[in-house]
Each structure stands twice: as structure tokens, then as C-alpha cells.
């Protein structure tokens, strides 16, 4: 733990609440000094100040960065590129943990290609923060410069592809690869450092206690989305780009926070809303209606305090959203205007549910007594009512009505099962 007390961590996060939470988590883990910045631009200026005037910066060095991805005006990717490549960077080997709700493979690969050390997906837990922080601080990989890339060696796989094996036959000089050993000072200081399970449990309890505050933050996000949606309703389609971008940004923030504070349904609905407004190509009234449906469900989750999967109510809300998404896709004027993520998430609901098979009624048993007592209206009816062949004698025990046999009550129930899902 003494190793962590001697470290300085820079937290870069545009949401004040999450920034405060991460700082509290690191403090509980035993980190000695924590610096904060609300976006990449502030972080760059702070790193410059650390180099020029450590007293003004509040630290003589920064040992690692925990940064969100989506921020304005400078995001986490631009900050990482500056740290790895800019001549004013105080330490190009700085461990860098990217924290983001973007966990899809191409985003992970992009972060890796920019030289990230660790990738932490939102929503996160106390344990995941501890694991990725310690992995970044104790990372033993050499740094590599090849082409435009500079960062930790990306080859973590033990098994190599055929292309990797062919490359392995070439020398580093032939491949244009240069290796660098990062400074040993940080690894020596944190070599014996560890975060015990009791600390992690303590932090998780603290994160759980923030759930009520999260409801207030989400209420504020929803109000902002309502305001942006109102601006869309009052403008022409061509003028809706800015409020749609705002809705997309707010949805991104919510989808990364819901699961962290015990509201995974908020993350699911916000993810759907984010995908819907990802490229903002469809800014029609129908899209606005679907945004309003997302907002309605978000309000229900927060109002009713629906945590976890929400049980029956949660499943019903998600089914309502899936039906609304599928209806929008079926009626969309052009699927090319919808993001691939939104389409792929809802394509399985596009087909109309199959109509249930009609139930077959049991075979009607005609009683001879009824046929005898029925008074036919005319001769034609009389002919139809009289069966062909001799009528069996009711008193004759050898004559058996086939409709009264055991087969008459052997009803096939395979078609009577509930077809509702």
C-alpha cells in the first residue's frame, strides 16, 4: 500500500459526479495524490504545468492517467495521442487507462492503436477499477515505435497467426521496429503495492450508496433530453442536427453510468437511444416519436426505482421498447439512415410474430336420439338426416356407435398449446 501512497493519478472526466466518484475510489484504495481535469484540454494544460511549475500544479509528476473517452472540446483519444507523441509531453511512457461506454471491438482496437495501456468499460465496479489500475501501474511491456505507432507492445497473444509467424522470421530492423524500455522508477515504487479485498468491498459499498444521487443526475439528463426534443419538435427537419447531437451525447453519458449504480435498465434504454441517434441521418418526426418513447421508459425506471433487471415490470418495459424500435424500422423510409448498431440490435424483432394456430374443437358427437327428435323442414333435409345403411338397434349390445368409442375422446392437444410468447 505504501507504493500507492507515493503515486499521483490524474482523473480526466467531464461529468463532475463520476469525476468525484473516481477520486473517492482511488483515495480509498490508498492513492496518495489525485489530480482532476474536466476534459482533455484541461488535462494537457495541467500536464504542461506539472513540467513547468510543479508547485502550481500540486504535483512534481503524474504516474498514471484515468481518462474518459467522450469529452469536449478535447476527448480522451486526442489526450492519449498528445501524451504519446507531443514534444511537450512530460512522460510519453505514462500508463493510460481509457474509461468509456464504447466497448465494441473496433473502439478497443482504436484505443490500442493509439497506445493505451488498459481499457476499462463502463459501467464499472470497484473490482474492475482496481484490476485495471494495478495492471497499468505494474505493466512490464516494452514500448514499440513502428510506423506512426508508439506505445506498449500490442502483442499480448501467446498464439500467433500465420502472418505473425511470417513477420517473426524477419528482424526488427527489417520490420522498422524500435523497442524502448520504460523508466523503472514507477514499477519499483508499486512493485509490492496491492489492493486488498476489504478495500474493494468498502469502495463497492460506497459506490452503491451513490444510487440515490444517480437518480437525481438521471432526472437532470432526462430534462435536458426533453428540452432538446422540444427544440426538434419546433423546427424543420434540416434544423434538428444540433439538438439531435445533444440527445446522443446525453444518452452516451447515461448508458455508461446506469449499471455502475445499480440501474442496468437505464444503461440498456440509453444505449438504444444512443444507437438511434448515432449518425443523426434520420431526423424525422417518427424518429422524434421514438425518442419520446425512450424518454417515457427512462422516466418510468427512475420514478419506480427499478433496479437490477426490474423483474416482470422491467421485462415488460423492455418489450415495449423493442416493439417500438421494430415498428420504427419496419416503417422507416430508408434503413440506410439508421445506424448499423441500432439495426443489428433490433433486426430479430423485425418479423411480424406468427399468428397462433386456431384451436381445433373436439369432434362433435351426434346422438341418434337428437337426430330422431329433430323435425326436418323438407324432404331434402330429411334425406340428409337419415344415415346410409341400417340404423343400429339401441337395445342390441352387439351394435356399437363408433362415435362413442374410446377414439372419440382421444383429443389431440398439440394444437392447443399457448402460442403467446
C-alpha positions as CSV (number, residue, x, y, z in Angstrom):
1,X,0.0,0.0,0.0
2,X,3.0,2.3,0.6
3,X,3.6,2.3,-3.1
4,X,0.2,3.7,-3.9
5,X,0.6,6.4,-1.3
6,X,3.6,7.7,-3.3
7,X,1.7,7.8,-6.6
8,X,-0.1,10.7,-8.3
9,X,-3.1,9.8,-10.5
10,X,-4.7,12.2,-12.9
11,X,-8.5,11.7,-13.4
12,X,-10.0,13.2,-16.6
13,X,-13.8,13.1,-16.7
14,X,-16.3,15.6,-17.9
15,X,-19.1,14.5,-15.6
16,X,-18.5,16.1,-12.2
17,X,-20.2,13.2,-10.3
18,X,-18.2,10.5,-11.9
19,X,-15.0,12.5,-11.5
20,X,-15.7,12.8,-7.8
21,X,-16.6,9.2,-7.5
22,X,-13.4,8.0,-9.2
23,X,-11.3,10.3,-7.0
24,X,-13.1,8.9,-3.9
25,X,-12.4,5.3,-5.1
26,X,-8.7,6.0,-5.7
27,X,-8.4,7.7,-2.3
28,X,-9.9,4.6,-0.6
29,X,-7.5,2.4,-2.5
30,X,-4.7,4.4,-0.9
31,X,-3.6,6.6,-3.8
32,X,-1.6,9.5,-2.2
33,X,-2.3,12.3,-4.7
34,X,-5.2,12.8,-7.1
35,X,-5.4,15.5,-9.7
36,X,-8.6,16.2,-11.7
37,X,-9.5,17.7,-15.1
38,X,-12.9,18.0,-16.7
39,X,-11.7,17.4,-20.3
40,X,-8.6,16.6,-22.4
41,X,-7.7,20.3,-22.9
42,X,-7.6,20.9,-19.1
43,X,-5.6,17.7,-18.7
44,X,-3.0,18.8,-21.3
45,X,-2.6,22.2,-19.6
46,X,-2.2,20.6,-16.2
47,X,0.5,18.2,-17.6
48,X,2.3,21.2,-19.0
49,X,2.1,23.0,-15.6
50,X,3.5,19.9,-13.9
51,X,6.6,20.2,-16.1
52,X,6.9,24.0,-15.8
53,X,5.7,24.7,-12.2
54,X,5.2,21.6,-10.0
55,X,4.2,23.7,-7.0
56,X,1.4,25.4,-9.0
57,X,0.2,22.0,-10.4
58,X,0.2,20.4,-6.9
59,X,2.5,17.6,-8.0
60,X,6.0,17.0,-9.2
61,X,5.0,14.2,-11.6
62,X,1.9,12.3,-12.8
63,X,2.3,8.5,-12.6
64,X,-0.9,7.4,-14.5
65,X,-4.0,8.8,-16.2
66,X,-7.6,7.6,-15.9
67,X,-9.5,9.3,-18.7
68,X,-13.0,9.2,-20.1
69,X,-13.2,8.9,-23.9
70,X,-16.1,11.2,-24.9
71,X,-15.4,14.8,-23.8
72,X,-15.4,18.3,-25.3
73,X,-13.5,20.1,-26.7
74,X,-10.7,17.6,-26.4
75,X,-11.6,13.9,-25.9
76,X,-9.7,11.0,-24.4
77,X,-8.3,9.8,-27.7
78,X,-6.8,13.2,-28.5
79,X,-5.3,13.4,-25.0
80,X,-3.8,9.9,-25.4
81,X,-2.3,10.9,-28.8
82,X,-0.8,14.1,-27.2
83,X,0.7,12.1,-24.3
84,X,2.4,9.6,-26.6
85,X,3.6,11.8,-29.4
86,X,3.8,15.5,-28.4
87,X,7.2,17.0,-27.7
88,X,5.8,18.8,-24.6
89,X,4.5,15.6,-23.1
90,X,6.2,15.2,-19.7
91,X,6.3,11.4,-20.0
92,X,5.5,9.5,-23.2
93,X,5.6,6.2,-21.3
94,X,2.8,7.3,-18.9
95,X,0.4,4.5,-18.1
96,X,-3.0,5.4,-19.6
97,X,-6.4,3.8,-18.7
98,X,-9.2,4.7,-21.0
99,X,-12.6,4.6,-19.4
100,X,-15.6,4.5,-21.7
101,X,-19.0,3.0,-22.5
102,X,-17.6,2.3,-26.0
103,X,-16.7,-1.4,-25.6
104,X,-17.2,-2.6,-29.1
105,X,-14.2,-4.3,-30.7
106,X,-13.3,-1.6,-33.2
107,X,-13.2,1.0,-30.4
108,X,-10.9,-1.2,-28.3
109,X,-8.7,-1.7,-31.3
110,X,-8.5,2.1,-32.0
111,X,-7.5,2.8,-28.4
112,X,-4.9,0.1,-28.6
113,X,-3.5,1.6,-31.8
114,X,-3.3,5.0,-30.1
115,X,-1.1,3.4,-27.4
116,X,-3.5,2.8,-24.5
117,X,-2.2,0.8,-21.6
118,X,-5.6,-0.5,-20.2
119,X,-9.2,-0.3,-21.4
120,X,-11.9,0.0,-18.7
121,X,-15.5,-0.4,-19.9
122,X,-18.5,1.4,-18.3
123,X,-20.4,0.5,-16.3
124,X,-17.5,-0.4,-14.0
125,X,-17.3,-1.9,-10.5
126,X,-14.8,-1.3,-7.7
127,X,-13.1,-4.5,-8.6
128,X,-12.7,-3.7,-12.2
129,X,-11.2,-0.3,-11.4
130,X,-8.7,-2.0,-9.0
131,X,-7.7,-4.6,-11.5
132,X,-7.1,-2.2,-14.4
133,X,-5.3,0.4,-12.3
134,X,-2.9,-2.1,-10.9
135,X,-2.3,-3.7,-14.3
136,X,-1.5,-0.3,-15.7
137,X,0.9,0.7,-12.9
138,X,2.7,-2.7,-13.0
139,X,2.7,-3.1,-16.8
140,X,6.1,-4.6,-17.8
141,X,5.7,-4.4,-21.6
142,X,8.3,-2.6,-23.6
143,X,7.3,0.3,-25.7
144,X,7.4,0.0,-29.5
145,X,7.9,2.5,-32.3
146,X,6.9,1.3,-35.7
147,X,5.5,3.5,-38.4
148,X,3.1,6.0,-36.8
149,X,2.6,3.9,-33.7
150,X,4.3,4.5,-30.3
151,X,3.0,2.7,-27.2
152,X,3.1,-0.5,-25.2
153,X,3.8,-3.7,-27.2
154,X,0.4,-4.7,-28.6
155,X,1.3,-8.4,-28.9
156,X,-0.3,-10.0,-25.8
157,X,-1.4,-13.2,-27.5
158,X,0.6,-16.3,-26.9
159,X,-0.7,-18.0,-30.1
160,X,0.4,-16.3,-33.3
161,X,-1.4,-16.2,-36.6
162,X,0.4,-17.3,-39.8
163,X,1.0,-13.7,-40.7
164,X,2.6,-13.1,-37.2
165,X,4.8,-16.1,-37.7
166,X,6.0,-14.9,-41.1
167,X,6.7,-11.5,-39.5
168,X,8.6,-13.2,-36.7
169,X,11.0,-14.5,-39.2
170,X,12.1,-11.0,-40.1
171,X,14.4,-9.0,-37.9
172,X,13.2,-5.9,-36.1
173,X,15.4,-3.8,-38.3
174,X,13.8,-5.2,-41.4
175,X,10.3,-4.5,-40.0
176,X,11.3,-1.0,-38.9
177,X,10.6,-1.7,-35.3
178,X,12.4,0.0,-32.4
179,X,11.9,-1.1,-28.8
180,X,12.2,1.1,-25.7
181,X,12.3,0.2,-22.0
182,X,10.1,2.5,-19.9
183,X,11.6,4.0,-16.8
184,X,11.8,1.6,-13.9
185,X,11.0,4.1,-11.1
186,X,7.2,3.6,-11.1
187,X,7.4,-0.2,-11.2
188,X,9.9,-0.2,-8.3
189,X,7.6,2.0,-6.2
190,X,4.5,-0.1,-6.8
191,X,6.2,-3.5,-7.0
192,X,4.8,-4.5,-3.6
193,X,1.7,-2.5,-3.8
194,X,-1.7,-4.3,-3.8
195,X,-5.3,-3.5,-3.1
196,X,-6.8,-6.0,-0.6
197,X,-10.3,-7.3,-1.0
198,X,-11.6,-5.4,2.1
199,X,-10.7,-2.1,0.4
200,X,-12.5,-3.2,-2.7
201,X,-15.6,-4.2,-0.8
202,X,-15.5,-0.9,1.1
203,X,-15.4,1.0,-2.2
204,X,-18.2,-1.0,-3.7
205,X,-20.4,-0.2,-0.7
206,X,-19.6,3.5,-1.2
207,X,-20.5,3.2,-4.9
208,X,-23.8,1.5,-4.0
209,X,-24.6,4.4,-1.7
210,X,-24.5,6.8,-4.6
211,X,-27.5,5.2,-6.2
212,X,-29.9,7.8,-4.9
213,X,-27.7,10.6,-6.2
214,X,-27.6,8.8,-9.6
215,X,-31.4,9.1,-9.8
216,X,-31.1,12.9,-9.4
217,X,-28.4,13.0,-12.1
218,X,-30.6,10.9,-14.4
219,X,-33.6,13.2,-13.8
220,X,-31.4,16.1,-14.9
221,X,-30.3,14.2,-18.0
222,X,-33.9,13.4,-18.9
223,X,-34.9,17.1,-18.5
224,X,-32.1,18.1,-20.9
225,X,-33.3,15.4,-23.4
226,X,-36.8,16.7,-23.1
227,X,-35.6,20.2,-23.8
228,X,-33.6,19.1,-26.9
229,X,-36.6,17.1,-28.1
230,X,-38.8,20.2,-27.7
231,X,-36.4,22.1,-29.9
232,X,-36.7,19.4,-32.5
233,X,-40.5,19.5,-32.5
234,X,-40.4,23.2,-33.1
235,X,-38.1,23.2,-36.0
236,X,-37.7,21.8,-39.5
237,X,-36.0,18.5,-40.1
238,X,-32.9,20.2,-41.6
239,X,-32.5,22.3,-38.4
240,X,-32.6,19.4,-35.9
241,X,-28.9,18.4,-36.1
242,X,-27.7,20.3,-33.1
243,X,-30.5,19.1,-30.7
244,X,-30.0,15.5,-32.0
245,X,-26.3,15.7,-31.3
246,X,-27.1,16.8,-27.8
247,X,-29.5,13.9,-27.2
248,X,-26.9,11.5,-28.5
249,X,-24.3,12.9,-26.1
250,X,-26.7,12.7,-23.1
251,X,-27.6,9.1,-24.0
252,X,-23.9,8.2,-24.1
253,X,-23.4,9.6,-20.6
254,X,-26.4,7.7,-19.1
255,X,-25.5,4.4,-20.7
256,X,-22.1,4.4,-19.1
257,X,-23.4,5.2,-15.6
258,X,-26.6,3.2,-15.1
259,X,-25.0,-0.2,-14.4
260,X,-22.4,1.3,-12.2
261,X,-25.1,2.5,-9.7
262,X,-27.4,-0.5,-9.9
263,X,-29.7,0.7,-12.7
264,X,-28.8,-1.5,-15.7
265,X,-32.1,-0.8,-17.4
266,X,-31.1,2.9,-17.6
267,X,-28.0,1.7,-19.4
268,X,-29.9,-0.5,-21.8
269,X,-32.5,2.1,-22.8
270,X,-29.8,4.8,-23.1
271,X,-27.7,2.5,-25.3
272,X,-30.7,2.1,-27.6
273,X,-31.3,5.8,-27.7
274,X,-27.6,6.4,-28.4
275,X,-27.6,4.0,-31.3
276,X,-30.8,5.5,-32.6
277,X,-29.3,9.0,-32.8
278,X,-25.7,7.9,-33.6
279,X,-25.4,9.4,-37.1
280,X,-28.4,11.7,-36.9
281,X,-29.3,10.9,-40.5
282,X,-32.9,10.2,-39.7
283,X,-34.3,13.3,-38.0
284,X,-37.9,12.7,-39.0
285,X,-41.0,13.2,-36.8
286,X,-41.2,9.4,-36.5
287,X,-37.7,9.4,-35.0
288,X,-38.7,12.1,-32.6
289,X,-41.7,9.9,-31.5
290,X,-39.3,7.0,-30.8
291,X,-37.0,9.3,-28.8
292,X,-40.0,10.3,-26.8
293,X,-40.8,6.6,-26.2
294,X,-37.3,6.1,-24.9
295,X,-37.7,9.0,-22.5
296,X,-41.0,7.7,-21.3
297,X,-39.4,4.4,-20.3
298,X,-36.4,6.1,-18.7
299,X,-38.8,8.2,-16.6
300,X,-40.7,5.0,-15.5
301,X,-37.4,3.3,-14.5
302,X,-36.3,6.2,-12.4
303,X,-39.7,7.1,-10.9
304,X,-40.4,3.5,-9.8
305,X,-36.8,2.9,-8.7
306,X,-36.5,-0.2,-10.9
307,X,-33.0,-1.6,-10.1
308,X,-31.4,-4.8,-11.4
309,X,-33.4,-6.4,-14.3
310,X,-36.6,-5.0,-12.9
311,X,-38.4,-8.3,-12.8
312,X,-41.7,-8.5,-14.6
313,X,-42.1,-4.7,-14.8
314,X,-38.6,-4.4,-16.2
315,X,-39.2,-7.1,-18.8
316,X,-42.5,-5.5,-19.9
317,X,-40.8,-2.1,-20.3
318,X,-38.0,-3.5,-22.4
319,X,-40.5,-5.5,-24.5
320,X,-42.5,-2.2,-25.2
321,X,-39.2,-0.6,-26.3
322,X,-38.3,-3.5,-28.6
323,X,-41.7,-3.4,-30.2
324,X,-41.5,0.4,-30.7
325,X,-38.0,0.0,-32.2
326,X,-39.1,-2.7,-34.6
327,X,-42.2,-0.7,-35.7
328,X,-39.9,2.3,-36.4
329,X,-37.6,0.1,-38.5
330,X,-40.4,-1.5,-40.4
331,X,-41.9,1.9,-41.3
332,X,-38.6,3.7,-41.8
333,X,-38.4,5.4,-45.2
334,X,-34.9,4.2,-45.6
335,X,-32.9,1.7,-43.5
336,X,-29.7,3.3,-44.7
337,X,-30.5,6.3,-42.4
338,X,-30.4,4.1,-39.3
339,X,-27.1,3.2,-37.6
340,X,-25.9,-0.4,-38.0
341,X,-25.7,-0.7,-34.3
342,X,-29.4,0.1,-33.9
343,X,-30.4,-2.1,-36.8
344,X,-28.4,-5.1,-35.5
345,X,-29.8,-4.7,-32.0
346,X,-33.4,-4.8,-33.3
347,X,-33.3,-6.9,-36.5
348,X,-34.5,-10.0,-34.7
349,X,-37.8,-8.2,-33.9
350,X,-38.5,-7.1,-37.5
351,X,-40.5,-10.1,-38.5
352,X,-44.2,-10.0,-37.5
353,X,-45.0,-12.5,-34.9
354,X,-46.7,-15.6,-36.3
355,X,-50.4,-15.7,-35.7
356,X,-51.4,-18.5,-33.3
357,X,-52.9,-21.6,-34.9
358,X,-56.7,-21.8,-34.4
359,X,-57.6,-24.3,-31.8
360,X,-59.3,-27.4,-33.2
361,X,-62.6,-28.0,-31.5
362,X,-63.3,-31.6,-30.3
363,X,-65.1,-33.7,-32.8
364,X,-68.9,-33.2,-32.4
365,X,-70.7,-36.3,-31.3
366,X,-74.1,-36.7,-32.9
367,X,-76.6,-38.6,-30.8
368,X,-79.2,-40.7,-32.6
369,X,-81.8,-39.6,-30.1
370,X,-81.2,-36.0,-31.3
371,X,-81.4,-37.0,-34.9
372,X,-84.6,-38.8,-34.4
373,X,-86.2,-36.0,-32.4
374,X,-85.1,-33.3,-34.9
375,X,-88.0,-32.4,-37.2
376,X,-86.7,-31.9,-40.8
377,X,-88.2,-28.9,-42.6
378,X,-88.5,-30.6,-46.0
379,X,-87.8,-33.8,-47.8
380,X,-84.2,-32.7,-48.7
381,X,-83.4,-32.2,-45.1
382,X,-85.0,-35.5,-44.3
383,X,-82.8,-37.3,-46.8
384,X,-79.6,-35.7,-45.3
385,X,-80.7,-36.6,-41.7
386,X,-81.2,-40.3,-42.5
387,X,-77.9,-42.1,-42.4
388,X,-77.0,-44.6,-45.1
389,X,-77.5,-48.2,-44.2
390,X,-79.4,-49.7,-41.4
391,X,-79.9,-47.9,-38.2
392,X,-78.4,-49.9,-35.3
393,X,-80.8,-51.0,-32.6
394,X,-80.2,-49.2,-29.4
395,X,-81.1,-52.3,-27.4
396,X,-78.7,-54.5,-29.3
397,X,-75.4,-54.8,-27.2
398,X,-73.5,-56.0,-30.3
399,X,-74.1,-52.8,-32.2
400,X,-71.6,-50.0,-31.1
401,X,-71.8,-46.4,-32.1
402,X,-68.3,-45.6,-33.4
403,X,-68.6,-42.0,-32.2
404,X,-69.0,-43.4,-28.6
405,X,-65.8,-45.4,-28.8
406,X,-62.5,-44.6,-26.9
407,X,-61.1,-42.9,-30.0
408,X,-63.9,-40.3,-29.9
409,X,-62.3,-38.9,-26.7
410,X,-58.7,-39.1,-27.8
411,X,-58.4,-35.4,-28.5
412,X,-55.1,-34.1,-30.0
413,X,-54.0,-31.2,-27.7
414,X,-50.8,-30.4,-29.6
415,X,-52.5,-27.6,-31.4
416,X,-53.9,-26.1,-28.2
417,X,-50.7,-25.1,-26.6
418,X,-50.2,-21.4,-25.9
419,X,-48.6,-19.7,-28.9
420,X,-48.1,-16.5,-27.0
421,X,-44.5,-15.8,-26.1
